[in-house]
Amino acid sequence: MSKAGVRIILSMFKYVWPKGDWATKSRIIAALSLMVASKLLTVQVPILFKDIVDTLNVDLAATGGTLSTVATAMLIGYGAARLGSTLFQELRNAIFANVQQSAIRNLALSVFKHLLNLDIRFHLSRETGGLTRAIDRGTKGISFILSSLVMHLVPT
């Protein structure tokens, strides 16, 4: 990554982790905790499935009625792990969406303030639609970068 790319990411960091805003910081910590829990459950799903298959590979005459009870309990655990993994992922997305939108809103506000403080010659030499399109693309790009960094790169 180039120095300019690192500078851009570090400058965006102040919008994601604002000083003194403990509500935003707690949401980020909660989203990361949910992400870790989701990943742990996702890892457990194949292990539970292996245990189910291993449990069913026994002699029915030797085990009696306990085999069906154990197999049913393991199937319920397998389903609960899959459901929990998906539930934690969705909760993480819902919690982080507020942080992401707040960061985009604050960054867009600072861009608009900067544009309003520019000289009139700048505005007369540019097309208004082009500036609006560039700002819109920038905010969509920021949204993509934030979700990629926090939700995909960090877990990897």
C-alpha positions as CSV (number, residue, x, y, z in Angstrom):
1,M,0.0,0.0,0.0
2,S,1.3,3.4,-0.8
3,K,1.9,6.2,1.6
4,A,-1.1,8.1,0.3
5,G,-3.3,5.1,0.9
6,V,-2.1,4.8,4.4
7,R,-2.7,8.5,5.0
8,I,-6.2,8.2,3.7
9,I,-7.1,5.3,5.9
10,L,-5.6,7.0,9.0
11,S,-7.5,10.2,8.2
12,M,-10.7,8.2,8.0
13,F,-10.0,6.5,11.3
14,K,-10.9,9.7,13.2
15,Y,-14.4,9.4,11.8
16,V,-14.8,5.7,12.8
17,W,-13.2,6.1,16.3
18,P,-14.1,9.7,17.3
19,K,-12.6,11.1,20.4
20,G,-14.9,11.3,23.3
21,D,-17.8,9.5,21.6
22,W,-18.1,6.4,23.8
23,A,-21.4,5.4,22.2
24,T,-19.7,4.9,18.8
25,K,-16.7,3.1,20.4
26,S,-19.0,0.8,22.3
27,R,-20.9,-0.1,19.2
28,I,-17.6,-0.9,17.4
29,I,-16.5,-3.1,20.3
30,A,-19.9,-4.8,20.3
31,A,-19.8,-5.4,16.5
32,L,-16.3,-6.9,16.8
33,S,-17.4,-9.1,19.7
34,L,-20.3,-10.3,17.7
35,M,-18.0,-11.0,14.8
36,V,-15.7,-13.1,16.9
37,A,-18.7,-15.0,18.4
38,S,-20.0,-15.6,14.9
39,K,-16.6,-16.9,13.6
40,L,-16.3,-19.2,16.6
41,L,-19.7,-20.7,16.0
42,T,-19.0,-21.0,12.2
43,V,-15.9,-23.0,13.1
44,Q,-17.9,-25.3,15.4
45,V,-20.5,-26.2,12.8
46,P,-18.3,-28.7,10.9
47,I,-17.0,-30.2,14.1
48,L,-20.5,-30.8,15.4
49,F,-21.5,-32.3,12.0
50,K,-18.5,-34.7,12.3
51,D,-19.6,-35.7,15.8
52,I,-23.1,-36.4,14.6
53,V,-21.8,-38.6,11.8
54,D,-19.4,-40.4,14.2
55,T,-22.2,-41.0,16.7
56,L,-24.5,-42.6,14.1
57,N,-21.7,-45.0,13.1
58,V,-22.2,-47.5,16.0
59,D,-24.0,-50.7,16.5
60,L,-27.7,-50.2,17.4
61,A,-28.0,-53.4,19.4
62,A,-25.2,-52.4,21.7
63,T,-26.3,-48.9,22.5
64,G,-30.0,-49.3,22.9
65,G,-32.2,-46.2,22.9
66,T,-29.5,-43.7,23.8
67,L,-28.3,-43.4,20.2
68,S,-31.4,-41.6,19.1
69,T,-31.3,-39.2,22.1
70,V,-27.6,-38.4,21.5
71,A,-28.1,-38.0,17.7
72,T,-31.1,-35.7,18.2
73,A,-29.3,-33.6,20.8
74,M,-26.3,-33.2,18.4
75,L,-28.6,-32.3,15.5
76,I,-30.2,-29.6,17.7
77,G,-26.8,-28.3,18.7
78,Y,-25.8,-28.3,15.0
79,G,-28.9,-26.3,14.1
80,A,-28.4,-23.9,17.0
81,A,-24.7,-23.3,16.0
82,R,-25.8,-22.5,12.4
83,L,-28.6,-20.2,13.6
84,G,-26.4,-18.5,16.2
85,S,-23.7,-17.9,13.6
86,T,-26.1,-16.2,11.2
87,L,-27.8,-14.3,14.0
88,F,-24.5,-12.9,15.3
89,Q,-23.5,-11.8,11.7
90,E,-26.8,-10.0,11.2
91,L,-26.6,-8.3,14.6
92,R,-23.1,-7.2,13.9
93,N,-24.2,-5.7,10.6
94,A,-27.1,-3.9,12.3
95,I,-24.9,-2.5,15.0
96,F,-22.1,-1.4,12.7
97,A,-24.4,0.2,10.2
98,N,-25.0,3.1,12.6
99,V,-21.3,3.6,13.1
100,Q,-20.7,3.4,9.3
101,Q,-23.5,5.9,8.5
102,S,-22.3,8.3,11.2
103,A,-18.7,8.2,9.9
104,I,-20.0,8.8,6.3
105,R,-22.2,11.7,7.4
106,N,-19.4,13.4,9.4
107,L,-17.0,13.0,6.5
108,A,-19.5,14.3,3.9
109,L,-20.2,17.3,6.2
110,S,-16.5,18.1,6.4
111,V,-16.3,17.8,2.6
112,F,-19.3,20.2,2.1
113,K,-17.8,22.7,4.6
114,H,-14.6,22.6,2.6
115,L,-16.4,23.1,-0.7
116,L,-18.4,26.0,0.7
117,N,-15.2,27.7,1.9
118,L,-13.5,27.5,-1.6
119,D,-13.2,30.5,-3.8
120,I,-16.0,31.4,-6.2
121,R,-13.7,30.9,-9.2
122,F,-13.5,27.2,-8.3
123,H,-17.3,26.9,-8.3
124,L,-17.6,28.8,-11.6
125,S,-15.1,26.6,-13.3
126,R,-16.7,23.3,-12.3
127,E,-20.0,21.6,-13.1
128,T,-22.3,21.2,-10.1
129,G,-23.4,17.7,-11.2
130,G,-19.8,16.6,-11.5
131,L,-19.0,17.7,-7.9
132,T,-22.2,16.0,-6.6
133,R,-21.4,12.8,-8.4
134,A,-17.9,12.8,-7.1
135,I,-19.1,13.3,-3.5
136,D,-21.7,10.6,-3.9
137,R,-19.1,8.1,-5.2
138,G,-16.7,9.1,-2.5
139,T,-19.3,8.3,0.3
140,K,-20.1,5.0,-1.3
141,G,-16.4,4.2,-1.5
142,I,-15.9,5.1,2.1
143,S,-18.8,2.8,3.0
144,F,-17.2,-0.1,1.1
145,I,-13.8,0.6,2.6
146,L,-15.1,0.7,6.2
147,S,-17.1,-2.5,5.8
148,S,-14.2,-4.2,4.1
149,L,-11.6,-3.2,6.7
150,V,-13.6,-3.8,9.8
151,M,-15.7,-6.7,8.8
152,H,-13.6,-8.6,6.4
153,L,-9.9,-7.7,6.7
154,V,-9.7,-7.7,10.5
155,P,-11.3,-11.2,10.9
156,T,-9.0,-12.6,8.2
